[in-house]
Amino acid sequence: MLTCFVKAQSPVYLFSYFRGNGADGLHLAYSLDGLKWESLNQGKPFLTPTVGKDKLMRDPSICQGPDGTFHLVWTTGWWDKIIGYSSSKDLMQWSEQKTIPVMVDEPDAKNAWAPELFYDKATKEYYIIWATTISGRHKEVLTSESEKGLNHRMYSVTTKNFKIFSKAKLFFDPEFSVIDAAIVQRANKEYMMVVKNENSNPPEKNIRITTTKSLAKGFSTTVSKPITGDYWAEGPAPLQVGEYMYVYFDKYRDHKYGAVRSRDGINWEDVSDLVSFPKGVRHGTAFTINQTVLSNLLKVN
């Protein structure tokens, strides 16, 4: 999941997420310290999905642009070649939902999963990255029976206005099945990307990181050792909170959320016992907003 930073005197944090299979739509939670997260709107969705074959809103990723507009992308269905898009000025009133046909020109593409947004200040454009399996395209990996034929790599498009998009291209290929990539820019200007190793035989199902100094040059395909523990984790969401870089993630087998944090991006501490999330939280995005945005959201509770 991708993180965008908004300058504010009193920063607070939001988490966009889905529940269940994603049929009821976009949920939001807030935090003042990055540890305790509380649901907004009494746990009811802010936006109900209307596009895609399955009309789902899984893996919602929100990024606030330099003009203050919030942009949202999401997974519309298990086997769609499109992703959903909507925008909002206040996170409450949303534009008409549209689809971005990211993989429709790839006849052998199976899916378009977990799109993530990142605004690159250096080029003043938005990156949308997502995971797709294209049969026979990449080095095959051993898979379990339940995931037979799924061999994901990360793809991307860029846009400045969410009307005109670059042609979809391969973004990251570490020669293992990879999903759930999310980018954040650290204080030293280095870009860090968290990814899920999705190899299933033997199962990895853990979170790793990679870095680059230039998005145009791409991320190193030599990834770190797992930064998560001896459990299955997915949907990583990075967020800078004070001196710490947090990475939140879905412990999806355990039906709960966890987190690790680091001061230097090298040494990671598991703080799953310190964080609390609303019941039923699934894969989402953590991002920074200002106090005014939160105050308005709290009024709808």
N, C-alpha and C positions, 0 to 999 in steps of 0.2 A: 503494500500500500504506500503514495508519494506525499511529501510534506512541503507546504508553502508557508513562507513567513510574512507576517504583516506587522509593520512597525506600530507599536502602541505603547502608551505610558504604563498601562496595566494589562499585560498580556494574560489571556486565559486560553484554554485549550478545548477543542472540540474533537469528537470522534464520530465519524459517520460509519454506520454498520447496517447489516441486515439480520433478520431473525428467521429461523426455520429454513425453508427452501428459498426464501426471497420473494414470496408471492405478495406480501403485504406492503413492501416498499422501503423507503429510506427512513432510518432511525438516526437520532443524534443523541449524544451524551456529552457532558461537559466536565471539566476538572479545573481546579485552581492550582493544583500542585503536581499534576501528572501521575498521581497515585490513586486517588479516590475519584471515580467517575460515576456520575449520576445521570439518569435518563432525562430527556426533555420531552415536553408535550405529553406528560403522563405515560410515557412509553408508547404512544401512538405514532404512526408514521407521518412524516412531513410530505411525502410524495408517493403516490401509488403508480406502479408501472403499467404502461399501456402499449409498449412496442415489443416486437420480437415474437417468435413462434410460441414460446412458453410464457411470455409476459411476466418475466421475473425481474427482480432488481437485486442481484447478488453483487458482492464486492464493490460497493459504492465508493468511488474515489472523488474527493472534492479538493479543488485548488482555487485559491483566491488570486485573481489577476491584479496587476498594478492599478487598474481603474476601480477596484473594489468589487467587481463582479465575481461571484462564485460559480465555478464551472464543475459540472458533475458528469462522470462517465460510469458505466456499470455493465455487468454481464447480463445480457437479456435472456439467455437460455443455454442449455447444456451443449447444443450442437448448432448454434447460430454462427454465421460468418460476419455478423455485425456486432456493434456495441451501441448502447444507448447513450444519449446526451441530452442535458437540459442545463439551464443557467438560472441564476437568481441574484438579486441585489441584497436580499436579507435572509436567505435560507428558509423562508416561509412561503413566499409566492414564487412559483417556478414557471419558466417558459414552456411552450409546447414541446413535448418530448419528440426527439428525432433520432434517427439511426445514422451511424457512421459506417459505411460499407467497407470495413478495413480489409477483409479477406475474400470478398466476392469474386475477385479476379484470379483466385487460386482454386482451380477445380478440385484439387485433392485435399484442400484444407478441411479439417474435421470440426474446428471450433474456434472461438475467440474468447479466451477466459481472462478474468481478473484484470481489466484495463486499469492502468494507473496514470495519473497526471503529474507533470512536473513543469513549472515555469522556469525557463532558463533566462536569467537576467542578462547574461552575456550576449545572447543572440535575440532576446526579446521575442521568444517563441515558446509555444507549449509543446512538450513531448507527450504523446500517448503511447504507452508500451503495454503489451499484453502477450499472453502465451497462446501458441497455436501448434497443433500437430499437423504436419503435412506428410502424408504417407510416402516413404522412400526418400525423403529429402535429406535427412541427416543420419549420422552414425547411429545405428540401432543400439538399443540398450535392452538388457534382459528385463522382462516385465512379468508381473504377477498375472494370474488368469483374469482377475477382475479389471486390470488395467491394460489388457492385451491390446497392442496397437497404438497406445498413447506414448508419444515421444516428443515432448514439448520443447520449443525454443522460443525466445523472446523476439517479438517483432515490434515495429514502431512506425508512427507517422508524426509529422510536425505540422503545426498550424499557428497562425498569428491571430485568427479571428473565428475559428470554428465554422467557417464556411468553405474555405479552400484548404485542402490537405495535401501534403506530399504523398508520393506513392509509397505504399507499405514496403518496408524492407526488413531484412534480418538485423536485429539489434544486438543480440547477445547469444553466443553459442559456446558454452563451456564443455561441450561434448558429454553432457549428461542431461537427463530430462529436467527442465527447469521451468518453474512457474512462479507467480506471485512476486515479481520484482518491483521494488520501490526505491526511488532516488531521493536523496537529501543532500544539500550542500552544507558543508561544515564551515565553521568560522574562518578556517584557513583557506577557504575557497575551493578546497578539494571536494569532488563529488563522491559520495558513498552510495553504493547500491546494495540493498539486502535482497536475497533471493531464497527460494525454497528449492532444495535438492529433492526432486520428485522421483528419483530412481526407486523402483519397487521390488527389485529382485537382485541382491538382497535389499530390503527397504532402508532408505536413508531418512526421508521425511524430516529434515532439519533445516535450520536457517544458517546461511553463510553470508559473507560480505565480500565485496570487491570495490576497488576505487579507481578513479581516473582524475586527471587535471583538466581534461577536455572532453566534453560529450561528443564532439565531432570525431575525435580519435577513438572513442569507445572505451569500454571498461576492460580491465585485465580479465582474461578467462581463467587465470589462476586464482581461485577463490580461497577464502580462509577456511580453517577448520570450523566445524559447527560452533556457533555461539549459543545455541540452545542445548538443553540437557538430554537425558535419556528418556525422552517422550516424543511423540509425534507432534510437529508444529507446522503451521502454515499461516498465510496471510500476514507477513510481517509489516508493521507500520512504524517507521522511524519518526522521532520527535525530539527536538532539542528543548530541554527544560533546565534552565540555569546552566550549571557546569556539566551536566550529564546529557549524553545522547541515549535516549530510551529507544528500545525496539519492542513493541507490543506484538503479540501473536496469539493465534487461536490454537489452544491445545485441544484439537478437535476430537480426539479419541476420549479425552477426559471430560469433555463438555464444559470447559472453563477457559478463562483467558490467563495468559502469563506475560512476563516481561523480563528483559535483561537490560542492563545499562552500563555505560562506559564513559570515562572521562577522556580517554585517548583514542578510542576506536580500535584498540588492540586487546586490552584486557577487559573482559565482560563479566559482570556480576549478575547472577540470577536473582531477581527481586519479585518473583511471582507471588511470594507470600505477603508482599507489601502492597500490591495493587488490588483494587476491587472494581468490578465492572457490573453494569446491570445484568440481570439474569437473561440468558439467551443470546448474548452478543456473539455475532459471527463476523468474519473477515471485513475489516474496514480501513479507514484512513484517519490518522491523527494530524491535526493542523492547528496553527495559532490564529486567534482572532483578537479583536479588541473588546473592551468591557461594554461598549455601547451595543455591539452585536449581541452579546450574551444577554444583556439586560432586556433587550427586545424579545429574545427567544424565551426568556423566563416568564414573560408576561402571558404567554399562551398556555402555561402550565395550569 
